[in-house]
């Protein structure tokens, strides 16, 4: 596979160059279209320092083009995916700023909890942005935004969005599974689900407080019995009780 801009017909004198191995200091010869080369002395795999691999952070064919992606590029790929999911969520809800705001707050709380729990932050944040994505179809098809219809209609919409963005299939499957029951914990749940659940609960309670404030003592009882993670309960106390 040849990326645009790497066509040899347009090469010049800079098409072949040397780079220094970061491990042993030896010179490694690169051609312009090399994605990577191994150092002939120590065997270290080097990415082409003159290539801009920014496209690999979102291109679904990056692994075919570059082979095994380095950890820093995989991390960047996840960051770009999360950003693009946030954009697609906002585009999908259009001028429904209440639901855009809700999803954004859930994502913010989810990442605060995720920083203190053993989970997959990419799954958590992406699910947070998309957890209520079934509301529009629920209202259109069933004239209801109830959890029951969100659970039915949400996964297909989320799957379409994530597939179009080139998300990995295991991530798509897990995100859709969580969306499909995000109001109702199963007897055994993953930490990714628990973090999302707690972030959504904090946001829902936060929004209810603005409309009809609940006494602190009652809020404390809810916090004590309803949260699935220690970090979630602690954040709820901080946000809702200003503790």
GROMACS elastic network, one bead per residue, 0.5 to 0.9 nm:
[ bonds ]
;  ai    aj funct       b0    kb
    1    64     6  0.75192   500
    1    65     6  0.58893   500
    2     5     6  0.85646   500
    2     6     6  0.65758   500
    2     7     6  0.74229   500
    2    33     6  0.81186   500
    2    65     6  0.75043   500
    3     6     6  0.57453   500
    3     7     6  0.78326   500
    3    33     6  0.86223   500
    3    65     6  0.79408   500
    4     7     6  0.68410   500
    5     8     6  0.87507   500
    5    10     6  0.84311   500
    6     9     6  0.87070   500
    6    10     6  0.80382   500
    6    11     6  0.81126   500
    6    32     6  0.71989   500
    6    33     6  0.56701   500
    7    10     6  0.60643   500
    7    11     6  0.73066   500
    7    33     6  0.80585   500
    8    11     6  0.51013   500
    8    12     6  0.87618   500
    8    15     6  0.84935   500
    8    32     6  0.84576   500
    8    33     6  0.79768   500
    9    12     6  0.89187   500
   11    14     6  0.74661   500
   11    15     6  0.56302   500
   11    32     6  0.80034   500
   12    15     6  0.55966   500
   12    16     6  0.87048   500
   13    16     6  0.70074   500
   13    17     6  0.88687   500
   14    17     6  0.63671   500
   14    31     6  0.88221   500
   14    32     6  0.77407   500
   15    30     6  0.82321   500
   15    31     6  0.57591   500
   15    33     6  0.80774   500
   16    29     6  0.71558   500
   16    30     6  0.57331   500
   16    32     6  0.59969   500
   17    28     6  0.84247   500
   17    29     6  0.58286   500
   17    30     6  0.54565   500
   17    31     6  0.66013   500
   17    32     6  0.78092   500
   18    27     6  0.60183   500
   18    28     6  0.53767   500
   18    30     6  0.58838   500
   18    31     6  0.87332   500
   19    26     6  0.82809   500
   19    27     6  0.55839   500
   19    28     6  0.52303   500
   19    29     6  0.64570   500
   19    30     6  0.73045   500
   19    48     6  0.83997   500
   19    49     6  0.75205   500
   20    23     6  0.86997   500
   20    24     6  0.83181   500
   20    25     6  0.54439   500
   20    26     6  0.56306   500
   20    28     6  0.60843   500
   20    29     6  0.88998   500
   20    39     6  0.89771   500
   21    24     6  0.57630   500
   21    26     6  0.53075   500
   21    27     6  0.62074   500
   21    28     6  0.65577   500
   21    38     6  0.89447   500
   21    39     6  0.65183   500
   21    42     6  0.87497   500
   21    44     6  0.74598   500
   21    45     6  0.87846   500
   21    46     6  0.72846   500
   22    25     6  0.58295   500
   22    26     6  0.82629   500
   22    44     6  0.83833   500
   22    46     6  0.83307   500
   23    26     6  0.82994   500
   23    42     6  0.77518   500
   23    44     6  0.71012   500
   24    39     6  0.86604   500
   24    41     6  0.77350   500
   24    42     6  0.67329   500
   24    44     6  0.86338   500
   26    39     6  0.73684   500
   26    40     6  0.81926   500
   26    41     6  0.69918   500
   26    42     6  0.85632   500
   27    39     6  0.77476   500
   27    40     6  0.86541   500
   28    37     6  0.76488   500
   28    38     6  0.77103   500
   28    39     6  0.58329   500
   28    40     6  0.72596   500
   28    46     6  0.87514   500
   29    37     6  0.80827   500
   29    39     6  0.87503   500
   30    33     6  0.81400   500
   30    34     6  0.63129   500
   30    35     6  0.88890   500
   30    36     6  0.80155   500
   30    37     6  0.70969   500
   30    48     6  0.70208   500
   31    34     6  0.53788   500
   31    35     6  0.88713   500
   31    48     6  0.85883   500
   32    35     6  0.82935   500
   32    48     6  0.79837   500
   32    50     6  0.76493   500
   32    51     6  0.78316   500
   33    36     6  0.89622   500
   33    48     6  0.84741   500
   33    51     6  0.83080   500
   34    37     6  0.70505   500
   34    47     6  0.83053   500
   34    48     6  0.63762   500
   34    51     6  0.86253   500
   35    46     6  0.86095   500
   35    47     6  0.59445   500
   35    48     6  0.53701   500
   35    49     6  0.89725   500
   35    51     6  0.74713   500
   35    53     6  0.89186   500
   35    65     6  0.79165   500
   35    66     6  0.58294   500
   35    67     6  0.85849   500
   36    45     6  0.67217   500
   36    46     6  0.53481   500
   36    48     6  0.51377   500
   36    49     6  0.87520   500
   36    66     6  0.76184   500
   36    67     6  0.89943   500
   37    40     6  0.89095   500
   37    44     6  0.82634   500
   37    45     6  0.57184   500
   37    46     6  0.54140   500
   37    47     6  0.66829   500
   37    48     6  0.73368   500
   38    41     6  0.86308   500
   38    42     6  0.81789   500
   38    43     6  0.52575   500
   38    44     6  0.53492   500
   38    46     6  0.60014   500
   38    47     6  0.88599   500
   39    42     6  0.57255   500
   39    44     6  0.51994   500
   39    45     6  0.64334   500
   39    46     6  0.73013   500
   40    43     6  0.57860   500
   40    44     6  0.81766   500
   41    44     6  0.82909   500
   46    49     6  0.80195   500
   47    50     6  0.87240   500
   47    51     6  0.81448   500
   47    70     6  0.87497   500
   48    51     6  0.55773   500
   48    52     6  0.86397   500
   49    52     6  0.79831   500
   51    54     6  0.89921   500
   52    55     6  0.76249   500
   52    56     6  0.88875   500
   53    56     6  0.53474   500
   53    57     6  0.73353   500
   53    73     6  0.81856   500
   54    57     6  0.55693   500
   54    58     6  0.77887   500
   54    73     6  0.85303   500
   54    76     6  0.86631   500
   54    77     6  0.88856   500
   55    58     6  0.57857   500
   55    59     6  0.58023   500
   55    62     6  0.78661   500
   56    59     6  0.50585   500
   56    60     6  0.77835   500
   56    61     6  0.78066   500
   56    63     6  0.80238   500
   56    65     6  0.85721   500
   56    66     6  0.82894   500
   56    69     6  0.87439   500
   56    73     6  0.75329   500
   56    74     6  0.88422   500
   56    76     6  0.88951   500
   56    77     6  0.71446   500
   57    60     6  0.86263   500
   57    62     6  0.76785   500
   57    73     6  0.64481   500
   57    74     6  0.71716   500
   57    75     6  0.84111   500
   57    76     6  0.57292   500
   57    78     6  0.75114   500
   57    79     6  0.82722   500
   57    80     6  0.64523   500
   57    81     6  0.80668   500
   58    61     6  0.88232   500
   58    62     6  0.78784   500
   58    76     6  0.87082   500
   58    77     6  0.58052   500
   58    78     6  0.84442   500
   58    80     6  0.64926   500
   58    81     6  0.67978   500
   58   165     6  0.78629   500
   58   166     6  0.75878   500
   58   167     6  0.88749   500
   59    62     6  0.54151   500
   59    63     6  0.87857   500
   59    77     6  0.86475   500
   59   165     6  0.86896   500
   59   166     6  0.72885   500
   60    63     6  0.76537   500
   60    64     6  0.87765   500
   60   165     6  0.80128   500
   60   166     6  0.51167   500
   60   167     6  0.75835   500
   60   168     6  0.85959   500
   61    64     6  0.53548   500
   61    65     6  0.63053   500
   61    66     6  0.87194   500
   61   166     6  0.88182   500
   62    65     6  0.50390   500
   62    66     6  0.59060   500
   62    67     6  0.76050   500
   62    69     6  0.79063   500
   63    66     6  0.52782   500
   63    68     6  0.60287   500
   63    69     6  0.63362   500
   64    67     6  0.55334   500
   64    68     6  0.83931   500
   66    69     6  0.66146   500
   69    72     6  0.82461   500
   69    73     6  0.62297   500
   69    74     6  0.62880   500
   70    73     6  0.53913   500
   70    74     6  0.63353   500
   70    75     6  0.87887   500
   71    74     6  0.50315   500
   71    75     6  0.61625   500
   71    76     6  0.86076   500
   72    75     6  0.51175   500
   72    76     6  0.62450   500
   72    77     6  0.86115   500
   73    77     6  0.60188   500
   73    78     6  0.86570   500
   74    78     6  0.63831   500
   74    79     6  0.87440   500
   75    78     6  0.52422   500
   75    79     6  0.63551   500
   75    80     6  0.87840   500
   76    80     6  0.61661   500
   76    81     6  0.85255   500
   77    80     6  0.52655   500
   77    81     6  0.61883   500
   77    82     6  0.87457   500
   78    81     6  0.50183   500
   78    82     6  0.62104   500
   78    83     6  0.86563   500
   78   122     6  0.65324   500
   78   167     6  0.88777   500
   79    82     6  0.52258   500
   79    83     6  0.63202   500
   79    84     6  0.87078   500
   79   122     6  0.78093   500
   80    83     6  0.50927   500
   80    84     6  0.61510   500
   80    85     6  0.85908   500
   81    84     6  0.51101   500
   81    85     6  0.61031   500
   81    86     6  0.86402   500
   81   122     6  0.85937   500
   81   126     6  0.83673   500
   81   162     6  0.88295   500
   81   165     6  0.73360   500
   81   166     6  0.85265   500
   81   167     6  0.72585   500
   82    85     6  0.51157   500
   82    86     6  0.62995   500
   82    87     6  0.87605   500
   82   122     6  0.69221   500
   82   125     6  0.69977   500
   82   126     6  0.58448   500
   82   129     6  0.87315   500
   83    86     6  0.51882   500
   83    87     6  0.64185   500
   83    88     6  0.88018   500
   83   126     6  0.88809   500
   84    88     6  0.61612   500
   84    89     6  0.85635   500
   84   165     6  0.76669   500
   85    88     6  0.50268   500
   85    89     6  0.60673   500
   85    90     6  0.86404   500
   85   126     6  0.65807   500
   85   129     6  0.71209   500
   85   130     6  0.79509   500
   85   161     6  0.76899   500
   85   162     6  0.74592   500
   85   165     6  0.79193   500
   86    89     6  0.51468   500
   86    90     6  0.63791   500
   86    91     6  0.86697   500
   86   103     6  0.89343   500
   86   104     6  0.80847   500
   86   126     6  0.76916   500
   86   129     6  0.60434   500
   86   130     6  0.82712   500
   87    90     6  0.52312   500
   87    91     6  0.61717   500
   87    92     6  0.86103   500
   88    92     6  0.59643   500
   88    93     6  0.86108   500
   88   161     6  0.73200   500
   89    92     6  0.50930   500
   89    93     6  0.63006   500
   89    94     6  0.85248   500
   89   100     6  0.73997   500
   89   103     6  0.84770   500
   89   129     6  0.65247   500
   89   130     6  0.65730   500
   89   133     6  0.75312   500
   89   161     6  0.86524   500
   90    93     6  0.53150   500
   90    94     6  0.60066   500
   90    95     6  0.83108   500
   90    96     6  0.85093   500
   90    97     6  0.83972   500
   90    99     6  0.89004   500
   90   100     6  0.59625   500
   90   129     6  0.89980   500
   91    94     6  0.50729   500
   91    95     6  0.84973   500
   92   133     6  0.82042   500
   93    96     6  0.54077   500
   93    97     6  0.76323   500
   93    99     6  0.72406   500
   93   100     6  0.67056   500
   93   133     6  0.81579   500
   93   136     6  0.79545   500
   94    97     6  0.75854   500
   94   100     6  0.84539   500
   95    98     6  0.86057   500
   95   100     6  0.84896   500
   96    99     6  0.57867   500
   96   100     6  0.64460   500
   96   101     6  0.87433   500
   97   101     6  0.58467   500
   97   102     6  0.83739   500
   98   101     6  0.51523   500
   98   102     6  0.61568   500
   98   103     6  0.87428   500
   99   103     6  0.61351   500
   99   104     6  0.84645   500
   99   132     6  0.81017   500
  100   103     6  0.52815   500
  100   104     6  0.61603   500
  100   105     6  0.86579   500
  100   129     6  0.84546   500
  101   104     6  0.50952   500
  101   105     6  0.61437   500
  101   106     6  0.85833   500
  102   105     6  0.52204   500
  102   106     6  0.61843   500
  102   107     6  0.86337   500
  102   129     6  0.88774   500
  102   200     6  0.86127   500
  102   203     6  0.70519   500
  102   204     6  0.82773   500
  102   207     6  0.86118   500
  103   106     6  0.50891   500
  103   107     6  0.61906   500
  103   108     6  0.86989   500
  103   128     6  0.62284   500
  103   129     6  0.50815   500
  103   130     6  0.72488   500
  103   131     6  0.75567   500
  103   132     6  0.74429   500
  103   200     6  0.84585   500
  103   203     6  0.88762   500
  104   107     6  0.50774   500
  104   108     6  0.62716   500
  104   109     6  0.87432   500
  104   128     6  0.76956   500
  104   129     6  0.64160   500
  105   108     6  0.50195   500
  105   109     6  0.61753   500
  105   110     6  0.83586   500
  105   128     6  0.87207   500
  105   129     6  0.89915   500
  105   199     6  0.83059   500
  105   200     6  0.84437   500
  105   203     6  0.65659   500
  106   109     6  0.52066   500
  106   110     6  0.58745   500
  106   111     6  0.85936   500
  106   125     6  0.85497   500
  106   128     6  0.57535   500
  106   129     6  0.73993   500
  106   196     6  0.76927   500
  106   198     6  0.89473   500
  106   199     6  0.52834   500
  106   200     6  0.53474   500
  106   201     6  0.85329   500
  106   202     6  0.78739   500
  106   203     6  0.59626   500
  106   204     6  0.88683   500
  107   111     6  0.62033   500
  107   112     6  0.86924   500
  107   124     6  0.78802   500
  107   125     6  0.54287   500
  107   126     6  0.78596   500
  107   127     6  0.81817   500
  107   129     6  0.60328   500
  107   196     6  0.82156   500
  107   199     6  0.74061   500
  107   200     6  0.85123   500
  108   111     6  0.53826   500
  108   112     6  0.64643   500
  108   113     6  0.88782   500
  108   125     6  0.81143   500
  108   128     6  0.85930   500
  108   199     6  0.81572   500
  109   112     6  0.51136   500
  109   113     6  0.63209   500
  109   114     6  0.85419   500
  109   195     6  0.89495   500
  109   196     6  0.86617   500
  109   198     6  0.84784   500
  109   199     6  0.51653   500
  109   200     6  0.80467   500
  109   202     6  0.77291   500
  109   203     6  0.78082   500
  109   232     6  0.85026   500
  109   235     6  0.80066   500
  110   113     6  0.51741   500
  110   114     6  0.59335   500
  110   115     6  0.86226   500
  110   121     6  0.84838   500
  110   124     6  0.67092   500
  110   125     6  0.65753   500
  110   128     6  0.70292   500
  110   195     6  0.60257   500
  110   196     6  0.58270   500
  110   197     6  0.86210   500
  110   198     6  0.76062   500
  110   200     6  0.79355   500
  110   232     6  0.84564   500
  111   115     6  0.61343   500
  111   116     6  0.89445   500
  111   121     6  0.68417   500
  111   124     6  0.74467   500
  111   125     6  0.65463   500
  111   195     6  0.85237   500
  111   199     6  0.85759   500
  112   115     6  0.54544   500
  112   116     6  0.72991   500
  112   199     6  0.88103   500
  112   231     6  0.84032   500
  112   232     6  0.86390   500
  112   235     6  0.80514   500
  113   116     6  0.55515   500
  113   117     6  0.64823   500
  113   195     6  0.63650   500
  113   196     6  0.87747   500
  113   198     6  0.83484   500
  113   199     6  0.75152   500
  113   229     6  0.83799   500
  113   230     6  0.88406   500
  113   231     6  0.54724   500
  113   232     6  0.57777   500
  113   235     6  0.73818   500
  114   117     6  0.50611   500
  114   118     6  0.70930   500
  114   119     6  0.63358   500
  114   120     6  0.77285   500
  114   121     6  0.60984   500
  114   124     6  0.75452   500
  114   125     6  0.88895   500
  114   192     6  0.82665   500
  114   195     6  0.64760   500
  114   196     6  0.88710   500
  114   231     6  0.82100   500
  114   232     6  0.89858   500
  115   118     6  0.80438   500
  115   119     6  0.85403   500
  115   121     6  0.79261   500
  115   231     6  0.89088   500
  116   119     6  0.88912   500
  116   230     6  0.89620   500
  116   231     6  0.63197   500
  117   191     6  0.76647   500
  117   195     6  0.79969   500
  117   229     6  0.80452   500
  117   230     6  0.85928   500
  117   231     6  0.70916   500
  118   121     6  0.89466   500
  118   191     6  0.69070   500
  118   192     6  0.84070   500
  119   122     6  0.89405   500
  119   123     6  0.83945   500
  119   124     6  0.77382   500
  119   190     6  0.82947   500
  119   191     6  0.56045   500
  119   192     6  0.54172   500
  119   195     6  0.80363   500
  120   123     6  0.55103   500
  120   124     6  0.62603   500
  120   125     6  0.87636   500
  120   191     6  0.83110   500
  120   192     6  0.63498   500
  121   125     6  0.59670   500
  121   126     6  0.83872   500
  121   192     6  0.78995   500
  122   125     6  0.53691   500
  122   126     6  0.60376   500
  122   127     6  0.83633   500
  122   171     6  0.85620   500
  123   126     6  0.53533   500
  123   127     6  0.59394   500
  123   128     6  0.84373   500
  123   171     6  0.64921   500
  123   172     6  0.86641   500
  123   174     6  0.75379   500
  123   175     6  0.63483   500
  123   192     6  0.69014   500
  124   127     6  0.52530   500
  124   128     6  0.60950   500
  124   129     6  0.88405   500
  124   175     6  0.80602   500
  124   192     6  0.56499   500
  124   193     6  0.75477   500
  124   195     6  0.70312   500
  124   196     6  0.60824   500
  125   129     6  0.64240   500
  125   130     6  0.87865   500
  125   196     6  0.80908   500
  126   129     6  0.52854   500
  126   130     6  0.63856   500
  126   131     6  0.83976   500
  126   175     6  0.73801   500
  127   130     6  0.50593   500
  127   131     6  0.53683   500
  127   158     6  0.88954   500
  127   174     6  0.88355   500
  127   175     6  0.54283   500
  127   176     6  0.79418   500
  127   178     6  0.73954   500
  127   179     6  0.69536   500
  127   193     6  0.89024   500
  127   196     6  0.72550   500
  128   131     6  0.53291   500
  128   132     6  0.82593   500
  128   179     6  0.89370   500
  128   196     6  0.62346   500
  128   199     6  0.81166   500
  128   200     6  0.78234   500
  129   132     6  0.78048   500
  129   133     6  0.81005   500
  130   133     6  0.50554   500
  130   134     6  0.83917   500
  130   154     6  0.80503   500
  130   157     6  0.89393   500
  130   158     6  0.64702   500
  130   175     6  0.84195   500
  130   179     6  0.75268   500
  131   134     6  0.77670   500
  131   150     6  0.86008   500
  131   154     6  0.73398   500
  131   155     6  0.87618   500
  131   158     6  0.84249   500
  131   175     6  0.84182   500
  131   176     6  0.86213   500
  131   178     6  0.78544   500
  131   179     6  0.51014   500
  131   180     6  0.84893   500
  131   182     6  0.71897   500
  131   196     6  0.85686   500
  131   200     6  0.88144   500
  132   135     6  0.58241   500
  132   136     6  0.87604   500
  132   147     6  0.89327   500
  132   150     6  0.65990   500
  132   151     6  0.86352   500
  132   154     6  0.67589   500
  132   179     6  0.74934   500
  132   182     6  0.89613   500
  133   136     6  0.70125   500
  133   137     6  0.83205   500
  133   150     6  0.74764   500
  133   153     6  0.80526   500
  133   154     6  0.52787   500
  133   155     6  0.81003   500
  133   157     6  0.68586   500
  133   158     6  0.68124   500
  133   179     6  0.84842   500
  134   137     6  0.55111   500
  134   138     6  0.60077   500
  134   139     6  0.86778   500
  134   145     6  0.82031   500
  134   149     6  0.72895   500
  134   151     6  0.70382   500
  134   152     6  0.74331   500
  134   155     6  0.72189   500
  134   156     6  0.82836   500
  134   157     6  0.67509   500
  134   158     6  0.81147   500
  134   179     6  0.86774   500
  135   139     6  0.61314   500
  135   140     6  0.84909   500
  135   144     6  0.79142   500
  135   145     6  0.52415   500
  135   146     6  0.79554   500
  135   147     6  0.85852   500
  135   149     6  0.74856   500
  135   150     6  0.54183   500
  135   153     6  0.74669   500
  135   154     6  0.71582   500
  136   139     6  0.52494   500
  136   140     6  0.60896   500
  136   141     6  0.85545   500
  136   144     6  0.89527   500
  136   145     6  0.75937   500
  136   150     6  0.85849   500
  136   153     6  0.85702   500
  136   154     6  0.89073   500
  137   141     6  0.57762   500
  137   142     6  0.78095   500
  137   143     6  0.87582   500
  137   144     6  0.89190   500
  137   145     6  0.85420   500
  137   149     6  0.82547   500
  137   150     6  0.79931   500
  137   153     6  0.60667   500
  137   154     6  0.78360   500
  137   157     6  0.86388   500
  138   141     6  0.54232   500
  138   142     6  0.53331   500
  138   143     6  0.63974   500
  138   144     6  0.55407   500
  138   145     6  0.54821   500
  138   146     6  0.76630   500
  138   148     6  0.88102   500
  138   149     6  0.52077   500
  138   150     6  0.60049   500
  138   152     6  0.80936   500
  138   153     6  0.61895   500
  138   154     6  0.83556   500
  139   142     6  0.54230   500
  139   145     6  0.55090   500
  139   146     6  0.87244   500
  139   149     6  0.83862   500
  140   143     6  0.56885   500
  140   144     6  0.78164   500
  141   144     6  0.80111   500
  142   145     6  0.81271   500
  142   149     6  0.74850   500
  144   147     6  0.89100   500
  144   149     6  0.71237   500
  144   150     6  0.88256   500
  145   148     6  0.81394   500
  145   149     6  0.64908   500
  145   150     6  0.64899   500
  146   149     6  0.56680   500
  146   150     6  0.63474   500
  146   151     6  0.87841   500
  147   151     6  0.60184   500
  147   152     6  0.86224   500
  147   181     6  0.82738   500
  147   182     6  0.84239   500
  147   183     6  0.66103   500
  147   184     6  0.88280   500
  148   151     6  0.53792   500
  148   152     6  0.65982   500
  148   153     6  0.89139   500
  148   181     6  0.84821   500
  148   183     6  0.88604   500
  149   153     6  0.59266   500
  149   154     6  0.79505   500
  150   153     6  0.52939   500
  150   154     6  0.53158   500
  150   155     6  0.84953   500
  150   179     6  0.80784   500
  150   180     6  0.74286   500
  150   181     6  0.85816   500
  151   154     6  0.56144   500
  151   155     6  0.71009   500
  151   178     6  0.89801   500
  151   179     6  0.62910   500
  151   181     6  0.55450   500
  151   182     6  0.73916   500
  151   183     6  0.83184   500
  152   155     6  0.68690   500
  152   156     6  0.81935   500
  152   179     6  0.89800   500
  152   180     6  0.63494   500
  152   181     6  0.86949   500
  153   156     6  0.62155   500
  153   157     6  0.69188   500
  153   180     6  0.81529   500
  154   157     6  0.54713   500
  154   158     6  0.61555   500
  154   159     6  0.85755   500
  154   176     6  0.76439   500
  154   179     6  0.63848   500
  154   180     6  0.65810   500
  155   158     6  0.50511   500
  155   159     6  0.58996   500
  155   160     6  0.85694   500
  155   175     6  0.80755   500
  155   177     6  0.72232   500
  155   178     6  0.86164   500
  155   179     6  0.60919   500
  155   180     6  0.58929   500
  156   159     6  0.50529   500
  156   160     6  0.62492   500
  156   161     6  0.87390   500
  156   176     6  0.77226   500
  157   160     6  0.52438   500
  157   161     6  0.63810   500
  157   162     6  0.87587   500
  158   161     6  0.51475   500
  158   162     6  0.61131   500
  158   163     6  0.84056   500
  158   172     6  0.80581   500
  158   175     6  0.79984   500
  158   176     6  0.65408   500
  158   179     6  0.83687   500
  159   162     6  0.52286   500
  159   163     6  0.58613   500
  159   164     6  0.84086   500
  159   172     6  0.62858   500
  159   173     6  0.79188   500
  159   175     6  0.84431   500
  159   176     6  0.66274   500
  160   163     6  0.52259   500
  160   164     6  0.61153   500
  160   165     6  0.86617   500
  161   164     6  0.53083   500
  161   165     6  0.64083   500
  161   166     6  0.89386   500
  162   165     6  0.50338   500
  162   166     6  0.63513   500
  162   167     6  0.54110   500
  162   168     6  0.84145   500
  162   169     6  0.89102   500
  162   171     6  0.88938   500
  162   172     6  0.63874   500
  163   166     6  0.51084   500
  163   167     6  0.58313   500
  163   168     6  0.81146   500
  163   169     6  0.80112   500
  163   172     6  0.74951   500
  164   167     6  0.77461   500
  166   169     6  0.85979   500
  167   170     6  0.86156   500
  167   171     6  0.68930   500
  167   172     6  0.65668   500
  168   171     6  0.54413   500
  168   172     6  0.63429   500
  168   173     6  0.88343   500
  169   173     6  0.61430   500
  169   174     6  0.86689   500
  170   173     6  0.51440   500
  170   174     6  0.62501   500
  170   175     6  0.86100   500
  171   174     6  0.52405   500
  171   175     6  0.60554   500
  171   176     6  0.84873   500
  172   175     6  0.52815   500
  172   176     6  0.60991   500
  172   177     6  0.85175   500
  173   176     6  0.52766   500
  173   177     6  0.60969   500
  173   178     6  0.87510   500
  174   177     6  0.50143   500
  174   178     6  0.62606   500
  174   179     6  0.86067   500
  175   178     6  0.52912   500
  175   179     6  0.62081   500
  175   180     6  0.85974   500
  176   179     6  0.50374   500
  176   180     6  0.60230   500
  177   180     6  0.51091   500
  177   181     6  0.69943   500
  177   182     6  0.84159   500
  178   181     6  0.56661   500
  178   182     6  0.53722   500
  178   192     6  0.84491   500
  178   193     6  0.61245   500
  178   196     6  0.85615   500
  179   182     6  0.50754   500
  179   183     6  0.84516   500
  180   183     6  0.86157   500
  181   184     6  0.53863   500
  181   185     6  0.70421   500
  181   186     6  0.83610   500
  182   185     6  0.68411   500
  182   193     6  0.73794   500
  182   196     6  0.78500   500
  182   197     6  0.64309   500
  182   200     6  0.88978   500
  183   197     6  0.71258   500
  183   200     6  0.88050   500
  184   197     6  0.87594   500
  185   188     6  0.77951   500
  185   189     6  0.68055   500
  185   193     6  0.80704   500
  185   194     6  0.80729   500
  185   197     6  0.80810   500
  186   189     6  0.59376   500
  189   192     6  0.81342   500
  189   193     6  0.62979   500
  189   194     6  0.68040   500
  190   193     6  0.53297   500
  190   194     6  0.64513   500
  190   195     6  0.88279   500
  191   195     6  0.60841   500
  191   196     6  0.85618   500
  191   228     6  0.88744   500
  191   229     6  0.82962   500
  192   195     6  0.53813   500
  192   196     6  0.63901   500
  192   197     6  0.86475   500
  193   196     6  0.52205   500
  193   197     6  0.60029   500
  193   198     6  0.86076   500
  194   197     6  0.50246   500
  194   198     6  0.61241   500
  194   199     6  0.85445   500
  194   227     6  0.82939   500
  194   228     6  0.56378   500
  194   229     6  0.65656   500
  194   232     6  0.87244   500
  195   198     6  0.52917   500
  195   199     6  0.61755   500
  195   200     6  0.86293   500
  195   228     6  0.75909   500
  195   229     6  0.68857   500
  195   231     6  0.85757   500
  195   232     6  0.70230   500
  196   199     6  0.51395   500
  196   200     6  0.61209   500
  196   201     6  0.85379   500
  197   200     6  0.52304   500
  197   201     6  0.61411   500
  197   202     6  0.86915   500
  197   227     6  0.80580   500
  197   228     6  0.76340   500
  197   232     6  0.89888   500
  198   202     6  0.61474   500
  198   203     6  0.86033   500
  198   226     6  0.84669   500
  198   227     6  0.57857   500
  198   228     6  0.64502   500
  198   229     6  0.71786   500
  198   231     6  0.89199   500
  198   232     6  0.54715   500
  198   233     6  0.77034   500
  198   236     6  0.84254   500
  199   202     6  0.52099   500
  199   203     6  0.62893   500
  199   204     6  0.86800   500
  199   232     6  0.68637   500
  199   235     6  0.88891   500
  199   236     6  0.85629   500
  200   203     6  0.51253   500
  200   204     6  0.61105   500
  200   205     6  0.86101   500
  201   204     6  0.50819   500
  201   205     6  0.61179   500
  201   206     6  0.83785   500
  201   226     6  0.86084   500
  201   227     6  0.79518   500
  201   236     6  0.86294   500
  202   205     6  0.52307   500
  202   206     6  0.59526   500
  202   207     6  0.85892   500
  202   232     6  0.79908   500
  202   233     6  0.87340   500
  202   235     6  0.80834   500
  202   236     6  0.57030   500
  202   239     6  0.79015   500
  202   240     6  0.79030   500
  203   207     6  0.61282   500
  203   208     6  0.85765   500
  203   236     6  0.89487   500
  204   207     6  0.51895   500
  204   208     6  0.62080   500
  204   209     6  0.86562   500
  205   208     6  0.50086   500
  205   209     6  0.61213   500
  205   210     6  0.88648   500
  205   219     6  0.87088   500
  205   236     6  0.88308   500
  205   240     6  0.77437   500
  206   209     6  0.52059   500
  206   210     6  0.68242   500
  206   236     6  0.88518   500
  206   239     6  0.76726   500
  206   240     6  0.64780   500
  207   210     6  0.54128   500
  207   211     6  0.68640   500
  207   212     6  0.88710   500
  208   211     6  0.51884   500
  208   212     6  0.58219   500
  208   213     6  0.68627   500
  208   214     6  0.82597   500
  209   212     6  0.52463   500
  209   214     6  0.62579   500
  209   240     6  0.81440   500
  210   213     6  0.61966   500
  213   216     6  0.89307   500
  214   217     6  0.83516   500
  214   218     6  0.66371   500
  214   219     6  0.64990   500
  215   218     6  0.55065   500
  215   219     6  0.64066   500
  215   220     6  0.88183   500
  216   220     6  0.61005   500
  216   221     6  0.87221   500
  216   240     6  0.81881   500
  216   241     6  0.64742   500
  217   220     6  0.51394   500
  217   221     6  0.65234   500
  217   222     6  0.89262   500
  218   221     6  0.51219   500
  218   222     6  0.64426   500
  218   223     6  0.87358   500
  219   222     6  0.50771   500
  219   223     6  0.62117   500
  219   224     6  0.86193   500
  219   237     6  0.84823   500
  219   240     6  0.75907   500
  219   241     6  0.77631   500
  220   223     6  0.50016   500
  220   224     6  0.60853   500
  220   225     6  0.87377   500
  220   237     6  0.74159   500
  220   240     6  0.89301   500
  220   241     6  0.79840   500
  221   224     6  0.50730   500
  221   225     6  0.63380   500
  221   226     6  0.83340   500
  222   225     6  0.54482   500
  222   226     6  0.55774   500
  222   227     6  0.80515   500
  223   226     6  0.55869   500
  223   227     6  0.61185   500
  223   232     6  0.89016   500
  223   233     6  0.58321   500
  223   234     6  0.85251   500
  223   236     6  0.68143   500
  223   237     6  0.71014   500
  224   227     6  0.70321   500
  224   233     6  0.72681   500
  225   228     6  0.86862   500
  226   233     6  0.83304   500
  227   230     6  0.75767   500
  227   232     6  0.63680   500
  227   233     6  0.56421   500
  227   236     6  0.87071   500
  228   231     6  0.88316   500
  228   232     6  0.70994   500
  228   233     6  0.76948   500
  229   232     6  0.50747   500
  229   233     6  0.63430   500
  229   234     6  0.86647   500
  230   233     6  0.51955   500
  230   234     6  0.61827   500
  230   235     6  0.86000   500
  231   234     6  0.50965   500
  231   235     6  0.61042   500
  231   236     6  0.85142   500
  232   235     6  0.51407   500
  232   236     6  0.60621   500
  232   237     6  0.86535   500
  233   236     6  0.50226   500
  233   237     6  0.62802   500
  233   238     6  0.86994   500
  234   237     6  0.52186   500
  234   238     6  0.63476   500
  234   239     6  0.87313   500
  234   243     6  0.89567   500
  235   239     6  0.60522   500
  235   240     6  0.83335   500
  236   239     6  0.51419   500
  236   240     6  0.56486   500
  236   241     6  0.75702   500
  236   242     6  0.89119   500
  237   240     6  0.53613   500
  237   241     6  0.50796   500
  237   242     6  0.66923   500
  237   243     6  0.58591   500
  238   241     6  0.56638   500
  239   242     6  0.53221   500
  239   243     6  0.72254   500
  240   243     6  0.77938   500
